[in-house]
Amino acid sequence: MSRTALTSLTAGLLMLTACASDDGSTLDGGSSSSSGDDGKYHPVPNGEHTSETAACAALQEAYRDKAMLLGCTNTVRTCPGFLRVQYSPDCMEYDLGTVQGCVDYYQSIHDCADLDASGCVLVTYPGTEPAGCL
């Protein structure tokens, strides 16, 4: 393989592995399967923004409802603490596709141990605060 072809191939691979969109969003994972690096679920983003308030309510309700359905004894944080314990700054917007992906992920869990160990990564839109709390 020529040096030029190898350089082009390397540059192409680097471009394919980029993880940020043009609007500054963080696209952690970008995969609907568990990431091999952190063991967490990374739903596919859809680019639609949603507020911290709406994201937290949807996720906290899905997690709490699943814990109740399974008969788990989990203590579930209230909003906005349910999100803020993992994400900062406060009041930023979240990707709606990843919120729904995490809701679906929580609903797919079959036992309390897996729910306790579950981790789901949301795509955030830094720089949108305080819009996420309006």
N, C-alpha and C positions, 0 to 999 in steps of 0.2 A: 504494500500500500504506500502510495507516495506521501510525502510530508504534508503537502497541501490538502490531500484528501483526509489525512488523519486529523489535521488541524480543524478542517470543516466539520468532521464528524464529532470531535470533542466540543466544538462551539455549539453544534446542534443539540447535543445531549445536555449541555449546561442550560440552554434556553428551555428545553423541555422540563427541566427540574426546577425551574423558578417557582417560587411559592407566593408571590405577591401580585395582586392585580394592579391595573393602572390607577385605581382610585385609592390605593393605600391600604386596602383591606389585607388582613392576614389570613392566608388560606392554608392553615396547618393541615397537613395530611391530604386533603382534597380527595379522599378515598372513602368509599362506603364500607371498607373493611377495617379491621384492627390494624393499626400501624405497628410494624415490627419493632420500632424503636422505643415506644413508650407503653405499649400494651393497652392503649386506650382506643376507643372507637372514634373515628374521624368521618362524620357524615359529609356528603358532598354539598358544598354551598350553592345557592342559586342566585346570589347577588342582590336579593331583595332585603332591605333593611327593616328591622323591627326594634321596638324600644326595649330597654332593659326591663321595664315594668311588664310588658307582654311576654317577653322571653322567660323571665323568672316565673311568672304565674303559670305558664304552660309546662315548664320543666318541673317545677316544684309539685304541681298537681299530678303530673304523670308519675313521678318518683313516689310520692306519698300514696297515690292510689294503688300502685303496684305493690308497695310494701304492705298495705292493708289487705289486698287481695291474697297475698302469699302468707299472711299472718306473721309478718316480720315485726320485730320490736324496735325497729329503727327510730331514732329521733331525727326528725326532718327539720332543717332550718327554715325559718320563715323568709319571705321576700322582704327586702332585696338581698339579704344575707346569703340566701341559697346560691346566688351567682357571685356576689362580691367576695366570697371566701376564695374564689379561684381567679377572678378577673378584676383587673383594674386598668384604667381609672374608673371610678363610679360614673354612672349615667351615660355610658357610651351605647351605641347601637350594636345589634347583633345580626347575624345573617339568618333570615327566616328559614332557609332550607336546612341549615345545620340544627336549628332549634327543633324543627319537625323531625329531622333524622334522629335526634337524641330522644325525643318523645317516643318515636317508634322503637328505638333501641331499648328504652326502659320497659316498654310493653312486651318486648320479646324475651325478657329474662324470666327464668323458670324457678329460681329458688333464692332464698334470702342471702345465702353466702355470695352468690353471683351479683345480687343487687348491691350488697355491701361493698364488693370489690369493683363495681362498675365504674368506669370512667368514660366520659363522653366529652369531646373537645368541640367547642363552638368556635366559629369564625367571628371575630370581632372587627369593628370598624373604629380604630383609634382616631381621635380628632373630631368625633361626632358628638362628644359630650358638650353640653348637658342635654342634647336633644333626646337621648335615651330615657330621660326622666320626665319629659314633658307630656 
